[in-house]
C-alpha cells in the first residue's frame, strides 16, 4: 500500500490545493453551499442552490478542472484516476458541491461515453460538461432494489419508438432533472438479467409523473417516478436492446465510486469542539468516544489509501470499494450517535442546520443516504463474503429461469 504521493502526484495535489484555496470557500463560511442539497424547503431557495452548483461547474470547466478523467474530445482533461482521486480528496476540504449535477457528471456522462452512439455523445455530453443538463437515475423499483434485475417496468416496441410503463423509486433530483437513464424489461421470456434495455428518457415526455418523497430529515431530494405509456425514440437506446445489463454495470461502478467519500472529514475535531462547548471534555467516557471516532477516521483513511494504491496500479476497484463503503457508513452513524450523546437532549429538538451540516441530529438522519445508496450494506457484505472470504454464493434459484416464470413463483 502506498502511503505517500509520487513526486508527480504531490505536485498535482499542491496545484489543486492552491487553486481551491484561491477559488473555493471553506466549510461553514457564508459563501459555502456544500451539504445543503436535500434541505431547501421552497423552490426559490433550491433554485439559488442549483445556480451556485452550475456556476461552480462552469468555473471548473473554464479553469481546466472539470471531468478530470474524461477524454479531452468530450470536454475532459484526460487525467488519470489517481489524479481524480487526489482532486476529490482536496475538494472535500472546501464548502463546495455539484449537488444535482453529481449524477450527470459522476456516472451518466461516463456511461454514455463508454456505450453511447456518436449521436448520443454529441447531443448529451456537452450540456453535461457545461452544467446545463441535469440527469437522474431511473433504476430502482418498489420490488427491485437490491435485486435490481427483478425490475418489472415494461418497454414494448412500437414502430420507431418504445412505449414504457412502470414505476421507479428513490430517484435523486428527478424533480429537477431534464433527462433520465432508465432500464426496463423488453423481453420477459429471457432470464431476468437478460431482456433488459437501457434508455435515455426526456423527463418532460408526456406520461412522466414525478412525486417527491419526504425523507426522515424533512428533505425531499428523492422521488418516485411513474411512467404511463411514455414514448421513447429507438435512437435513445444505449447499447443493444435486451443487453442493457452490461451497461448497468458500468453505471453502478461509477456510481459507487461517487458515494464512498465522507462529506465531512472533521468529525473527530467537531466532536472535541462539542465536548468543549458542553464542558465535558474531561469526562473519561466522552474522551473514549472521541478516541473511538479518531480510530474510525484513521481506518477510513487507510482504507482509502488502499483503494488509491489499487487505482495507481491500474487495478479496477473490487471488494476494496465495498469495505470502504461499509466503513464510511458505520463511521458516520457512530459519530452522529456520539455527537448526540455529548450534546445532550436539547440537540434533538429544533435547529436550522442543513442535512450534513453542524447539527449532529442532521448527520444522524443524513447518514442513511450513504449507507443505502449504491447498494445496501447487506449487498456489500455479500460481495466481501464471496469475493474476499471465499464463502459460498447466495442461492440464486431464479438466475437462469425466464423472467415470466420468476414472477409467478
C-alpha positions as CSV (number, residue, x, y, z in Angstrom):
1,X,0.0,0.0,0.0
2,X,1.3,3.4,-0.9
3,X,1.1,6.0,1.9
4,X,2.8,8.9,0.0
5,X,2.2,10.6,-3.3
6,X,4.7,10.2,-6.0
7,X,6.6,13.4,-6.9
8,X,4.2,13.9,-9.8
9,X,1.1,13.3,-7.6
10,X,2.5,15.6,-4.9
11,X,2.9,18.4,-7.5
12,X,-0.6,17.8,-8.8
13,X,-2.0,17.9,-5.2
14,X,-0.2,21.2,-4.5
15,X,-1.5,22.7,-7.7
16,X,-5.1,21.6,-6.9
17,X,-4.9,22.8,-3.4
18,X,-3.6,26.2,-4.4
19,X,-6.3,26.7,-6.9
20,X,-9.0,25.6,-4.5
21,X,-7.7,28.0,-1.8
22,X,-8.0,30.8,-4.3
23,X,-11.4,29.9,-5.7
24,X,-13.4,27.8,-3.2
25,X,-15.0,28.8,0.1
26,X,-14.1,27.0,3.3
27,X,-16.8,24.8,5.1
28,X,-19.1,26.8,7.3
29,X,-18.2,30.1,5.7
30,X,-21.1,32.3,4.4
31,X,-20.1,31.6,0.8
32,X,-20.1,27.8,1.3
33,X,-23.0,25.7,-0.1
34,X,-21.9,22.1,0.4
35,X,-24.2,19.8,2.3
36,X,-27.5,21.5,1.7
37,X,-28.8,19.8,-1.5
38,X,-31.5,18.0,0.4
39,X,-32.6,20.6,2.8
40,X,-34.1,23.6,0.9
41,X,-37.9,23.5,1.6
42,X,-39.0,26.0,-1.0
43,X,-38.4,26.2,-4.8
44,X,-36.8,29.6,-4.6
45,X,-34.1,28.6,-2.1
46,X,-33.4,25.4,-4.1
47,X,-33.1,27.4,-7.4
48,X,-30.4,29.6,-5.8
49,X,-28.6,26.5,-4.6
50,X,-28.8,24.9,-8.1
51,X,-27.5,28.1,-9.7
52,X,-24.4,28.0,-7.4
53,X,-23.7,24.4,-8.3
54,X,-24.0,25.2,-12.0
55,X,-21.8,28.2,-11.7
56,X,-19.2,26.1,-9.9
57,X,-19.2,23.6,-12.7
58,X,-18.7,26.4,-15.2
59,X,-15.8,27.7,-13.2
60,X,-14.2,24.2,-13.1
61,X,-14.7,23.9,-16.9
62,X,-13.2,27.3,-17.7
63,X,-10.3,26.7,-15.4
64,X,-9.4,23.2,-16.6
65,X,-10.7,21.3,-13.6
66,X,-13.9,19.7,-14.9
67,X,-14.3,16.0,-15.7
68,X,-10.7,15.2,-15.0
69,X,-10.6,11.6,-16.3
70,X,-12.9,12.1,-19.3
71,X,-11.2,12.1,-22.7
72,X,-10.3,15.6,-24.0
73,X,-12.5,15.3,-27.0
74,X,-15.5,15.1,-24.7
75,X,-14.6,18.1,-22.6
76,X,-12.5,16.3,-20.0
77,X,-8.9,16.7,-19.0
78,X,-7.6,13.2,-19.9
79,X,-6.0,12.8,-16.5
80,X,-5.5,9.5,-14.5
81,X,-7.9,8.0,-11.9
82,X,-5.2,8.7,-9.3
83,X,-5.2,12.4,-10.1
84,X,-9.0,12.4,-9.9
85,X,-8.9,10.8,-6.5
86,X,-6.4,13.4,-5.3
87,X,-8.7,16.1,-6.6
88,X,-11.6,14.6,-4.7
89,X,-9.6,14.4,-1.5
90,X,-8.6,18.1,-1.7
91,X,-12.0,19.4,-2.8
92,X,-13.6,17.6,0.2
93,X,-11.8,20.2,2.5
94,X,-13.9,23.0,1.0
95,X,-17.5,24.1,1.2
96,X,-18.5,23.3,-2.4
97,X,-20.6,20.7,-4.1
98,X,-22.0,20.0,-7.5
99,X,-25.3,18.8,-5.9
100,X,-27.9,17.9,-8.5
101,X,-25.1,17.7,-11.2
102,X,-23.4,14.8,-9.5
103,X,-25.4,12.0,-11.2
104,X,-24.8,13.7,-14.6
105,X,-21.1,14.1,-14.1
106,X,-20.4,11.1,-11.8
107,X,-22.0,8.2,-13.8
108,X,-24.3,9.3,-16.6
109,X,-21.7,11.0,-18.7
110,X,-19.1,8.2,-18.3
111,X,-21.7,5.6,-19.2
112,X,-22.7,7.5,-22.4
113,X,-19.1,7.9,-23.3
114,X,-18.5,4.2,-22.8
115,X,-21.6,2.8,-24.5
116,X,-23.4,5.6,-26.4
117,X,-23.6,6.2,-30.1
118,X,-21.8,9.0,-31.7
119,X,-25.1,10.9,-32.0
120,X,-25.9,10.4,-28.3
121,X,-22.5,11.6,-27.3
122,X,-22.7,14.7,-29.5
123,X,-26.1,15.6,-28.2
124,X,-25.8,14.9,-24.4
125,X,-22.1,15.2,-23.3
126,X,-21.6,19.0,-24.0
127,X,-24.6,20.0,-21.9
128,X,-23.5,17.7,-19.1
129,X,-20.0,19.2,-19.1
130,X,-21.3,22.8,-19.1
131,X,-23.7,22.1,-16.2
132,X,-26.8,22.9,-18.3
133,X,-28.3,19.4,-18.2
134,X,-29.5,17.7,-15.0
135,X,-29.9,13.9,-15.2
136,X,-31.5,11.4,-12.8
137,X,-31.2,7.6,-12.5
138,X,-34.4,5.6,-13.0
139,X,-33.3,2.1,-11.9
140,X,-34.8,1.0,-8.6
141,X,-38.4,0.0,-8.2
142,X,-40.7,-0.9,-5.3
143,X,-40.0,-4.6,-6.0
144,X,-36.5,-4.3,-7.4
145,X,-33.9,-2.6,-5.1
146,X,-31.1,-4.8,-4.0
147,X,-32.2,-7.3,-6.6
148,X,-32.3,-4.7,-9.4
149,X,-32.6,-7.4,-12.1
150,X,-36.1,-8.1,-10.7
151,X,-37.4,-4.9,-12.3
152,X,-40.9,-5.0,-13.8
153,X,-41.2,-1.8,-15.8
154,X,-42.0,-2.8,-19.3
155,X,-40.9,-1.3,-22.7
156,X,-42.7,-2.5,-25.8
157,X,-41.6,-1.7,-29.3
158,X,-44.0,0.3,-31.5
159,X,-42.7,1.4,-34.8
160,X,-39.6,3.6,-34.3
161,X,-40.3,4.0,-30.6
162,X,-40.6,2.1,-27.4
163,X,-43.6,2.5,-25.1
164,X,-42.7,2.3,-21.5
165,X,-45.0,1.8,-18.4
166,X,-44.0,1.2,-14.8
167,X,-42.8,2.8,-11.6
168,X,-39.4,3.8,-10.3
169,X,-38.4,5.0,-6.8
170,X,-35.6,6.7,-4.8
171,X,-34.7,8.8,-7.9
172,X,-32.3,11.6,-6.7
173,X,-33.2,15.0,-8.1
174,X,-35.8,13.6,-10.6
175,X,-38.0,16.6,-9.7
176,X,-35.5,19.0,-11.4
177,X,-34.0,16.6,-14.0
178,X,-34.1,17.3,-17.7
179,X,-33.2,13.7,-18.6
180,X,-33.0,10.3,-17.0
181,X,-31.2,7.0,-17.6
182,X,-33.9,4.2,-17.5
183,X,-33.8,0.4,-17.5
184,X,-36.9,-1.5,-18.5
185,X,-37.9,-5.1,-19.2
186,X,-38.1,-5.6,-23.0
187,X,-38.1,-9.5,-23.2
188,X,-39.8,-11.3,-20.3
189,X,-39.0,-14.7,-21.9
190,X,-35.3,-14.3,-21.2
191,X,-33.6,-14.8,-17.8
192,X,-34.1,-11.7,-15.7
193,X,-30.5,-10.4,-16.2
194,X,-31.1,-10.5,-19.9
195,X,-34.1,-9.0,-21.7
196,X,-33.3,-5.6,-20.1
197,X,-32.8,-2.5,-22.2
198,X,-31.1,0.8,-21.2
199,X,-32.8,4.0,-22.4
200,X,-32.3,7.8,-22.3
201,X,-35.6,9.4,-21.5
202,X,-36.6,13.0,-21.7
203,X,-38.2,13.8,-18.3
204,X,-40.6,16.2,-19.9
205,X,-42.1,13.5,-22.0
206,X,-45.9,13.0,-21.8
207,X,-46.7,10.3,-19.3
208,X,-43.9,11.0,-16.9
209,X,-45.0,12.0,-13.4
210,X,-42.6,12.8,-10.6
211,X,-43.6,12.7,-6.9
212,X,-41.1,13.9,-4.3
213,X,-40.5,11.6,-1.2
214,X,-40.3,13.4,2.1
215,X,-37.3,11.9,4.0
216,X,-36.9,11.4,7.7
217,X,-34.7,14.5,7.7
218,X,-37.6,16.6,6.3
219,X,-35.8,17.0,2.9
220,X,-37.2,15.9,-0.4
221,X,-34.2,15.0,-2.5
222,X,-35.5,11.6,-3.6
223,X,-38.6,11.0,-5.7
224,X,-40.8,8.3,-7.2
225,X,-41.4,8.4,-10.9
226,X,-44.4,7.0,-12.7
227,X,-44.3,6.2,-16.4
228,X,-47.6,5.8,-18.2
229,X,-47.1,4.8,-21.8
230,X,-44.1,7.0,-22.3
231,X,-42.8,7.0,-25.8
232,X,-39.0,6.8,-26.2
233,X,-37.4,7.1,-29.6
234,X,-35.4,4.0,-30.7
235,X,-32.4,6.2,-31.1
236,X,-32.4,6.6,-27.3
237,X,-31.4,3.0,-26.6
238,X,-27.9,2.8,-25.1
239,X,-26.1,-0.4,-26.2
240,X,-28.0,-3.3,-27.7
241,X,-31.7,-3.9,-27.0
242,X,-32.1,-6.7,-24.4
243,X,-28.4,-6.4,-23.4
244,X,-28.8,-3.4,-21.1
245,X,-27.4,-5.2,-18.0
246,X,-23.9,-4.8,-19.4
247,X,-24.4,-1.0,-19.5
248,X,-26.0,-1.1,-16.0
249,X,-22.7,-2.5,-14.6
250,X,-20.8,0.5,-16.0
251,X,-23.2,2.9,-14.4
252,X,-23.2,1.2,-11.0
253,X,-19.4,1.0,-11.0
254,X,-19.1,4.8,-11.4
255,X,-22.0,5.5,-9.0
256,X,-20.4,3.6,-6.2
257,X,-17.1,5.4,-6.6
258,X,-19.0,8.7,-6.0
259,X,-20.6,7.6,-2.7
260,X,-17.8,6.2,-0.6
261,X,-16.2,9.5,0.4
262,X,-17.0,11.2,3.7
263,X,-18.6,14.6,3.1
264,X,-17.2,16.0,6.4
265,X,-13.7,14.8,7.3
266,X,-13.6,16.8,10.6
267,X,-15.8,14.6,12.7
268,X,-13.2,14.0,15.4
269,X,-12.4,17.7,15.6
270,X,-16.1,18.6,15.6
271,X,-16.8,16.1,18.4
272,X,-14.0,17.6,20.5
273,X,-15.4,21.1,19.9
274,X,-18.8,19.9,21.0
275,X,-17.4,18.4,24.2
276,X,-15.6,21.7,24.9
277,X,-18.7,23.7,24.5
278,X,-20.6,21.3,26.8
279,X,-17.9,21.4,29.4
280,X,-17.5,17.6,29.2
281,X,-14.0,17.4,27.6
282,X,-12.6,16.0,30.8
283,X,-15.2,13.2,31.2
284,X,-13.4,9.9,30.6
285,X,-16.4,8.4,28.8
286,X,-16.6,11.4,26.4
287,X,-12.8,11.1,25.8
288,X,-13.3,7.5,24.9
289,X,-15.9,8.4,22.3
290,X,-13.6,11.0,20.8
291,X,-10.8,8.4,20.7
292,X,-13.1,5.8,19.0
293,X,-14.1,8.4,16.4
294,X,-10.4,9.2,15.7
295,X,-9.6,5.5,15.3
296,X,-12.5,5.0,12.8
297,X,-11.4,8.1,11.0
298,X,-7.9,6.7,10.6
299,X,-9.3,3.3,9.5
300,X,-11.2,5.1,6.7
301,X,-8.1,7.0,5.8
302,X,-6.0,3.8,5.4
303,X,-8.8,2.0,3.5
304,X,-8.9,5.0,1.2
305,X,-5.1,4.7,0.7
306,X,-5.6,1.0,-0.1
307,X,-8.1,1.9,-2.8
308,X,-5.9,4.7,-4.0
309,X,-3.0,2.2,-4.3
310,X,-5.0,-0.1,-6.4
311,X,-6.0,2.7,-8.7
312,X,-2.4,3.8,-9.1
313,X,-1.5,0.3,-10.2
314,X,-4.3,0.4,-12.8
315,X,-6.4,-2.2,-11.0
316,X,-10.2,-1.7,-11.2
317,X,-11.6,-1.3,-7.6
318,X,-13.1,-4.5,-6.4
319,X,-14.0,-5.5,-2.9
320,X,-11.9,-2.7,-1.5
321,X,-14.7,-0.3,-2.5
322,X,-17.3,-2.4,-0.6
323,X,-15.1,-2.5,2.5
324,X,-14.6,1.3,2.3
325,X,-18.3,2.0,1.8
326,X,-19.1,-0.1,4.9
327,X,-16.5,1.6,7.0
328,X,-17.7,5.1,5.9
329,X,-21.3,4.3,6.8
330,X,-20.5,2.9,10.2
331,X,-18.2,5.8,10.9
332,X,-20.9,8.4,10.1
333,X,-23.5,6.5,12.2
334,X,-21.4,6.0,15.2
335,X,-20.0,9.6,15.1
336,X,-23.5,11.1,14.9
337,X,-24.7,9.0,17.8
338,X,-21.7,10.1,19.9
339,X,-22.3,13.7,19.0
340,X,-25.9,13.5,20.1
341,X,-24.9,11.8,23.4
342,X,-22.3,14.5,24.1
343,X,-24.6,17.4,23.1
344,X,-27.4,16.3,25.4
345,X,-31.2,16.0,25.0
346,X,-31.5,19.5,23.5
347,X,-29.7,18.5,20.4
348,X,-32.6,16.5,19.0
349,X,-35.0,19.5,19.1
350,X,-35.3,22.2,16.5
351,X,-32.3,23.6,14.7
352,X,-32.0,25.1,11.2
353,X,-28.8,23.4,10.1
354,X,-28.9,21.6,6.7
355,X,-28.7,17.9,6.3
356,X,-25.0,17.1,6.7
357,X,-24.5,20.4,8.5
358,X,-23.3,21.2,12.0
359,X,-26.2,19.7,14.0
360,X,-25.5,16.1,15.0
361,X,-29.1,15.1,14.6
362,X,-29.0,16.1,11.0
363,X,-25.9,14.0,10.4
364,X,-27.6,11.0,12.1
365,X,-30.6,11.4,9.7
366,X,-28.5,12.0,6.6
367,X,-26.1,9.1,7.1
368,X,-28.7,6.6,5.9
369,X,-28.3,8.1,2.4
370,X,-24.7,6.9,2.3
371,X,-25.4,3.5,3.8
372,X,-28.2,2.6,1.5
373,X,-27.2,4.3,-1.8
374,X,-25.2,2.5,-4.4
375,X,-26.0,-0.9,-2.9
376,X,-27.1,-1.6,0.7
377,X,-24.7,-2.7,3.3
378,X,-26.1,-6.2,3.1
379,X,-25.1,-6.3,-0.6
380,X,-21.6,-5.0,0.2
381,X,-21.2,-7.8,2.8
382,X,-22.3,-10.4,0.3
383,X,-19.6,-9.1,-2.0
384,X,-17.0,-9.3,0.7
385,X,-18.1,-12.7,1.8
386,X,-18.0,-14.2,-1.7
387,X,-15.0,-12.4,-3.2
388,X,-12.7,-11.9,-0.2
389,X,-13.6,-14.7,2.2
390,X,-14.5,-17.3,-0.4
391,X,-17.8,-18.1,1.1
392,X,-20.5,-19.9,-1.0
393,X,-22.6,-17.6,-3.1
394,X,-26.1,-16.7,-2.0
395,X,-28.6,-19.2,-3.6
396,X,-30.0,-17.8,-6.9
397,X,-32.6,-20.3,-8.0
398,X,-34.1,-17.9,-10.5
399,X,-30.9,-16.9,-12.3
400,X,-31.5,-19.0,-15.4
401,X,-35.3,-19.0,-15.5
402,X,-37.2,-16.8,-17.9
403,X,-38.4,-13.7,-16.1
404,X,-42.0,-14.5,-16.9
405,X,-41.7,-17.7,-14.8
406,X,-39.8,-15.9,-12.0
407,X,-42.7,-13.6,-11.4
408,X,-45.2,-16.5,-10.9
409,X,-43.1,-18.5,-8.4
